[in-house]
Amino acid sequence: MKNYLKVKFTLLCLICSVLFEMKAQTITPDSNPSISGTVCPTISTGYSVSIPSGFANCSILWTPTNGSLASPNGNRTVSINWDDTPGATATLTCKFTNCGNSNDNTTATWSALILSVKGQNFDAYGNSVTIDYCTTNSVTINVPHMWVQGTGGVAQPPLQEVIYSWTLPSGWTTNGGLNTTVNSITIYPTHCAVSGTGMVSVKGNIIDRCGSAELSNAATISLNGARPVVSLVIPQGYTGSTACNTTPVTFTADLSPSLSCASSYSWTKPSSWTLVGQSGNQVTLQPSGGPDDATTGSISVAVTFSCGTTITSGNYTPPYTPPAIAGPDPFCSSGTYSIQGAPNTVSWTSSNTSALTIDANGVGTRHGNSSTTISATFAGGCTAPISPKPIWVGIPVYWSITLDGTSPQWYSDCNTGSIPFTVGPDPHILETTLGGSSSTTFTLNDPSGTIVAIALTPTRYSFSTKRTDISFSITLSSSNSCGTATQCIYFSNQGTCTLPQYTSITVDGGSANYSADCSSGANSFSVGTHNLTALTSGSTSTTFSLSVFSGTGVSGHTVSSTQYSFTTNNTTAQFQIRLSTTNTCGTTIQCLFFCNGSCVYPAGPIQTSQAKMSAYPNPSSSTLTVQVSDSLENNSLDQPYQLHLFNKFGTNVFSIESNEKVLEIPVGNLPPDIYYLHFRHQDAVLERKIVIKR
C-alpha cells in the first residue's frame, strides 16, 4: 500500500511539472557568454522567449534595463546593445499583452552582470621611477591589480582580472609585448636611459572576453632622471674675428649635468679656421683674420656617450668685424686717419692729392677744397680688404650755378660784373650743385622791395620782378664744419655794380686817418668825448664797431646812421673803430686806429713774426677752432701768443695766452652776431671777422 501511494505521488508531481512547463515563459540568449552569469557591452546580443499554450495570440513587449533595443520590438526574438557601465546589471523583461485570456500582463525576466572597466581607475600607485641616464639596465614598472567590478563576490560571477595594455615613451622597448596578464612590465632603453621624453602609461581591458569593450582610465608613470644638454661656451671677452687677427681661440663644451658616460667630443668648425688642438671638452681654433671667418661655416660640438647616444650643441657663427677707416670728414685743416682695431701697419693713399695728401702715419694735409677717397692696405701679408672712405676736404665748393637752365656769371662778391634780366610771366629759377655741402642759403638784396622770391628746395631758388629799371643781388652761401663758401650774382640792366664809397670821415670836425685794415695811419686822441662822422656815396648808413687792444677806459655808442660817439679817459689805450657800409653790390670797410706814442697796428704784414692764423668753422655755432702755424715743424710756437675775441661794441668776451698751434674757443653761450678775433704774436696783430649763428 505504501509503495502504491509513493508511485501515485511521483506521477502527480510529474503531471504538475509538465503542466507548469506548458504554462511558463523563458528568455534564452542566442549564445553562451564566456563567463557564466555575464554579458559583454556594446555587442548586439540576440534573445528569444518561449511561447507556451495560451500565449500564441499575445502581443510581446521587450524592455531592457542598462541597454537599448537593436532590433524591432514586438517579436518573439530581439537584439540588445548593453551599456558599457562597470558593475551594472543587464536586465531584459518580456511582457505579454492582448492575449484575450488570463495570460494578459504576464512577464518573463532575464538578467546578468555587464562585464565593463570603462572609466575605471587604478588604486593608488607610485607615479614616478628614477633612472640613470648612463645605464642600459631594465626598469620594472608596477601598478595595482585591477578587477572587473561585480565579480568574485557571493552569488557573483568568478573574479575577473583585466588585461594590462602598456604604452612606452620613445627610446624604450620590452621583450614580452605590450599586453600583459600581470600588473607589471619590464622595459629596456634602446640606448642610454632617455628620460623626460614621455611617460609609461597602462590601461585595463577585457578584450579577451569582450573585444569591443572600452578600456579603463590610464595610470601614468614618469621616468625621472638626467637628460643632458651640451652648450658651446664662448670665451669671455671674445666678440668675433677681426682683420689680420689670427690669435687662437679656445671654446668649451659645457655638459649639464656632467655625466661620467660622456666618452667623446666631436667638433665642427668653419673651413677658414685651423684646428690648433683638442683636449677633453675643449678645442682651440685659429681664425684666418679675414671675412671668410664668418662665412665658411659654424662651430658646434657633438657629445657621444658610452651607452650609445649622441647629443649636439647649437651652432655658433663667429661674427667678423671688417676694418673701418676712422678720421675727420670733412677734413678742415689737420687730422689723422687710422684703422680701428687693426694690429698691422697700414699704407695710405689719397685719390686726389690736390685736395689732400696723407703720410705713412695717416696724418693728412689739406691743399684745397674738393673731394677725395682715403684708401688703406695692410702690410705684413694680411690681405683683409679695407673699405675706402670718401671724404670732403675744406669748405664747400659751388660746382655750378644755373639761371633758367643757363650758366650766368657768378663771383665771390657782387662788384665784379652784372647780369641783365627781363620781365616775363614765369619766375626765374636759380639752381646750384655743390661739393662738401647739400644746401645753399639764398639771400636777396632788393632795395626796391618789389621782388618776390622763395627757396623751393635747399638748392633751388625762385624769384620774379615786374620792373627792369632796378638793380638787385642774390648772395649764395653754403657751410660745413670747415667754413663757408659765398658767391654773389648782381642783376642790373644799367651795367656793373658799384660798391659804396666813403667820401668823408672826420673826428671832432677834422679829417681823420683811416685805411681798410688799420695797418697804418694812427690817430692821436685826448681824454674826453669825441664825435666821428662818416659820409658815403652809394649807400645811406654806416655800421660802427669799437675794438680795444690795450688799456682801459674806452667806450662808445652809435648816435645815428652817420655818427658815432666815443669817450676815453686813458691816453695810453690803443683801440680801433671799424666802419662798414653796404649796398646791393657788397660792403666797403674802413678802419680808424687810435694811439698815442708807440703804436702796435692790429693788422698788416707781419714784420717780426712768421706766425699765421686761421679760424673755422666760420660761421660757428658752438666751438671755434683756431689754428696757428709758423715756419717751425713742431706742435707749439717758440713764444706765446694772445687771443682776444671782441663783440661789435668792442667788449672783450674771451682771452687766452698759449703756445699751442691748435686750440678751441667755446662760443655756444655767445649771442648770434658779428665778432672780431685778434691774434697778437711778438709785435704783430692779426684780425679775423667771426660770425656766430644758431
Secondary structure, 3 states (H helix, E strand, C coil): CHHHHHHHHHHHHHHHHHHHHHHCCCEEECCCCCCCCEECCCCEEEEEECCCCCCCCCEEEEEEECEEECCCCCCCEEEEEECCCCCCEEEEEEEEECCCCCCCCEEEEEEEEECCCCCCCCCCCCCEEECCCCCCCCEEEECCCCECCCCCCCCCCCCCECEEEEECCCCEEECCCCEECCCEEEEEECCCCCCCCCEEEEEEECCCCCCCCCCCCCEEEEEECCCCEEEEECCCCCCCEECCCCCCEEEEEEEECCCCCEEEEEEECCCCCEEEEEECCEEEEECCCCHHHHCCCCEEEEEEECCCCEEECCCECCCEECCCEECCCCECCEEECEECCCCCCEEEEECCCCCEEECCCCEEEECCCEEEEEEEEECCCCCCCCCCEEEEECCCEEEEEEECCECCCCECCCCCCCECCCCCCCCEEEEEEEECCCCCEEEEECCCCCCEEEEEECCEEEEECCCCCCCEEEEEEEEECCEEEEEEEEECCCCCCCCCEEEEEEECCEECCCECCCCCCEECCCCEEEEEEEEEECCCCCEEEEEEEECCCEEEEECCCCEEEEEECCCCCEEEEEEEEEECCEEEEEEEEECCCCCCCCCCCCCCCCCEEEEECCCECCEEEEEEECCCCCCEEEEEEEEEEEECCCCEEEEEEEEECEEEEECCCCCCEEEEEEEEECCEEEEEEEEECC
